[in-house]
Structure formats: structure tokens, C-alpha cells
Amino acid sequence: MKLSEFDFDLPDTLIATRPAHPRGAGRLLLADAHGDHDRQVADLPDILRPGDRLILNNTKVIPARLFGQRMRISDQGETHANVEVTLLAPTQTGDWRALAKPGKRLKVGETVTFSPTLKAEVMGKPDGEVVLRFNLTGAKFDTALEAAGMMPLPPYIAALRPVDRQDHQDYQTVFAEQRGAVAAPTASLHFDAGLLGRLAERGVETTKVTLHVGAGTFLPVKVDDVSDHKMHAEWGEVTKDAADQINLTRAAGGRIIAVGTTALRLIESATGSDGVIRPFQGDTSIFITPGYQFRITDGLMTNFHLPKSTLLMLVSALMGQARIRKIYQHAIHHGYRFFSYGDSSLLLPGEQTNGDQSL
């Protein structure tokens, strides 16, 4: 497969820079075996069936974008320079892998000060990254990072407007629990307590899993042949209770619907060729492209993705390339808002729903 097969033209006016308010007010493009239906996220309890199970990613985004200064003393005196850092993941020794601008000018041993209480020493510079050792650990580090850091919005939003404190709320799901992500599972941003309550009343079950979304989710594919792309690894966990819930739903005839590509990639990683999901803890670099045989996933709720992205390849694998092209053409023609803060879709391959019925 060629990368060009996953390209499309998107008007800049359809890139959402703020989410719909309140949560649940966004539009939902329901795509099933009988066509495309224009709905609202708030309609989910009317669309889904009792006995269905939604898989939610409960990762919590950290304010991983930091702005600081490094100080250098030379024969010419003391000089200061601005440094922008995006944290990627902690190392086994408690340091942090990070991206830095301008990273090339940073030297091992230098200190970057981010706030009166938070600073870090450059411990190494492997493979275009930097390794930072902060002066604080544990709860003290979390508190200082919360005060000094900004949410690491995707580049296509950050390029259109400054990140602000409203993003600390907007770019976090209402069920976020496990700290560690540097990008949000954005399909889950549409849910609030009221919608979750109405889904429960409908008999739709939910199960939480954890996949710490990494900055690699925004990396462009740079190879012409998609099979040559190396997928980034992310840490995830499916507990025994979560696996048991999912298996019981499948045994009872309910559908497993992942909320977001992160949840989907994790449950597919944890499921064997026998269709049974098992407890899982560790890194996954699963790369889902057309031709992949889904093991546990019956449907997917997901926002609209970037051209030539691995996520567009994933939804093409689920729905078929020709079908996903029609879905995206429909979304563009009808003015759906794209990307992380945009509208959503519910993809149900092979399913007939009540999508085009009036409520």
C-alpha cells in the first residue's frame, strides 16, 4: 500500500481549535452497513443496544509542555536562552525522555529552569531527544509540573492559537485516572457524567483500560510504502477484571465498541487469535492497516483523523478504504469539525442500526 492512498484535501476551516461545549454537544457521523447518518453524540444511548460494552481509555494527560531558560557562563559572561520542552515518557531510572527546542544547543550537564521550584539537568541527548533529571520527584514533582506546564496540544491546534488554561480542562477526559499520557484519547472528550449515566440506564456497559498516549501519535508517516513505517510504542494495561468483563459481553452476544483508536489498539494487542482477551501490561506497537483481521472489536467511536496518518489507516482497516473515503467525503461536505477537538464518528462495519430513524 502506498501512502498516497490515504491522502485527502481538508479545508483549514474544518480544523477545530476548541471543543464543542458542553461535552456531548458535538456532532456524530454514524456509519453502518446502510449508509451515513448525521446524528449528535448525545444520541448515543438511542443508537447503542442494551448489552453493548464501550471500552474507555482512562489515561490522564500530564501538562507536558514546559517553557524554561538555560543559563550558561563563559568568558563573555552570563547568557540566557529560552528552551521549550515536551516530556515524552519517564525512564526506568526516574529521569524523563523529552523533546527540546532548540535541542541541538543544549549541552549535557546544563540546567534548565522552568519555575522557581522546578528545574532539570540535561543527562543525555540520545537520538534527537534529551534526557532530563528533575529536582523534584513524586507528588512534589506532580504539583510543580501542574503549575508550570501547559497541555501538549497537537501541533495543528498549537499552530493556530496559543495554549491556555482552558485546555487543562478541555483536553482531559472526565474519567481520566492514570497519569502518563502526553496526548488525550480525544474521542473520549465527548463524554460527560450525564451521557455516561444515560448510557448506563440504557443498559450499555463500560470498561476502563489504560493506554498512555505518546507524542508519537502525531509523528507523520515519511515512507512511500506503508509497510516500511515503524510504529511507536506506548504502554498499556488491561486488568483481569477488564478482560473478564469484555469476554463475558462477547459470550452474551453484546458488541465491543472501542472509544478511540487508543482503546482499540490496546484491546486488539491483548486479544489472542482465539478471540479471547487476556490481562495485558506492557508496551504495544501494533500497526493496524487494511487487511488486518480484527479479533475483538465490533465497532469504533473516533474523531476524524489527519491525511496520511496511521489512524486513518486504522479506520480504513475497520471499514474498508473505499468506504472510509465516502465517510470522509460526507463529513467534509456536511461541515463536520476535524481532529482532536472536532466532531466524532461511530463506525459499525456490517451493522444495521436505527441511525436514520427519528427520535
CORRA-V114000 format. One record per residue. RES is the residue in one small letter. SS is DSSP state (A for helix, B for strand, O for the rest). NEAR is the number of other ideal C-beta (glycine too) atoms within 8 Angstrom. Layout:
BEGIN
RES;SS;NEAR, RES;SS;NEAR
END
This chain:
BEGIN
m;O;8, k;B;7, l;A;12, s;A;7, e;A;8, f;A;12, d;O;7, f;O;8, d;O;4, l;O;9, p;O;6, d;A;5, t;A;4, l;A;12, i;B;13, a;O;12, t;O;7, r;O;6, p;O;9, a;O;10, h;O;6, p;O;6, r;O;13, g;O;12, a;O;9, g;O;14, r;B;12, l;B;13, l;B;17, l;B;14, a;B;13, d;B;11, a;O;7, h;O;7, g;B;7, d;B;9, h;B;11, d;B;7, r;B;12, q;B;9, v;A;14, a;A;7, d;A;10, l;A;13, p;A;11, d;A;8, i;A;11, l;O;11, r;O;8, p;O;6, g;O;12, d;O;12, r;B;15, l;B;14, i;B;15, l;B;14, n;B;17, n;O;12, t;B;14, k;B;11, v;B;15, i;O;11, p;O;12, a;O;12, r;B;14, l;B;14, f;B;9, g;B;13, q;B;9, r;B;12, m;B;9, r;B;10, i;B;6, s;B;6, d;O;3, q;O;4, g;B;6, e;B;6, t;B;9, h;B;8, a;B;9, n;B;7, v;B;13, e;B;9, v;B;17, t;B;13, l;B;15, l;B;12, a;B;11, p;B;6, t;O;9, q;O;3, t;O;4, g;O;7, d;O;11, w;B;13, r;B;11, a;B;12, l;B;11, a;B;12, k;B;7, p;O;8, g;A;11, k;A;4, r;A;6, l;O;13, k;O;7, v;O;7, g;O;5, e;O;10, t;B;9, v;B;15, t;B;10, f;O;12, s;O;10, p;O;3, t;O;7, l;O;16, k;B;11, a;B;14, e;B;10, v;B;15, m;B;8, g;B;7, k;O;9, p;O;6, d;O;3, g;O;5, e;O;12, v;B;13, v;B;14, l;B;14, r;B;9, f;B;11, n;O;5, l;O;9, t;O;6, g;A;6, a;A;5, k;A;8, f;A;11, d;A;9, t;A;8, a;A;12, l;A;12, e;A;8, a;A;9, a;A;11, g;O;13, m;B;9, m;O;13, p;O;12, l;O;11, p;O;9, p;A;7, y;A;9, i;A;13, a;A;10, a;O;5, l;O;7, r;O;6, p;O;4, v;O;9, d;O;5, r;O;4, q;A;6, d;A;11, h;A;9, q;A;6, d;A;10, y;O;11, q;O;12, t;O;12, v;O;9, f;O;10, a;O;10, e;O;7, q;B;9, r;B;6, g;B;10, a;B;14, v;O;14, a;O;11, a;O;12, p;O;15, t;A;10, a;A;12, s;A;13, l;A;15, h;A;11, f;O;13, d;O;9, a;A;6, g;A;7, l;A;15, l;A;12, g;A;8, r;A;9, l;A;13, a;A;10, e;A;7, r;A;10, g;O;8, v;O;15, e;B;12, t;B;11, t;B;11, k;B;10, v;B;16, t;B;13, l;B;17, h;O;13, v;O;14, g;O;13, a;A;11, g;A;9, t;A;10, f;A;8, l;O;7, p;O;6, v;O;10, k;O;4, v;O;8, d;O;6, d;B;8, v;A;13, s;A;6, d;A;7, h;O;10, k;O;5, m;O;9, h;O;9, a;O;9, e;B;15, w;B;10, g;B;16, e;B;9, v;B;14, t;O;8, k;A;6, d;A;6, a;A;12, a;A;14, d;A;8, q;A;11, i;A;15, n;A;10, l;A;8, t;A;14, r;A;11, a;A;6, a;O;7, g;O;5, g;O;11, r;O;11, i;B;14, i;B;16, a;B;14, v;B;13, g;O;14, t;A;13, t;A;12, a;A;15, l;A;14, r;A;14, l;A;16, i;A;17, e;A;13, s;A;10, a;O;12, t;B;11, g;O;8, s;O;4, d;O;4, g;O;8, v;O;7, i;B;12, r;O;9, p;O;9, f;B;13, q;B;6, g;B;6, d;B;7, t;B;12, s;O;9, i;O;8, f;O;8, i;O;10, t;O;12, p;O;9, g;O;5, y;O;7, q;O;4, f;O;8, r;O;9, i;O;11, t;O;13, d;O;7, g;B;13, l;B;13, m;B;14, t;B;13, n;B;12, f;O;13, h;O;11, l;O;8, p;O;9, k;O;10, s;O;11, t;A;9, l;A;11, l;A;13, m;A;14, l;A;13, v;A;14, s;A;13, a;A;12, l;A;10, m;A;11, g;O;8, q;A;8, a;A;6, r;A;9, i;A;12, r;A;9, k;A;9, i;A;14, y;A;10, q;A;8, h;A;10, a;A;13, i;A;12, h;A;6, h;O;8, g;O;6, y;O;12, r;O;14, f;B;13, f;O;15, s;O;12, y;O;12, g;O;14, d;O;16, s;B;15, s;B;14, l;B;15, l;B;13, l;O;13, p;O;9, g;O;4, e;O;10, q;O;5, t;O;10, n;O;6, g;O;11, d;O;6, q;O;5, s;O;2, l;O;4
END
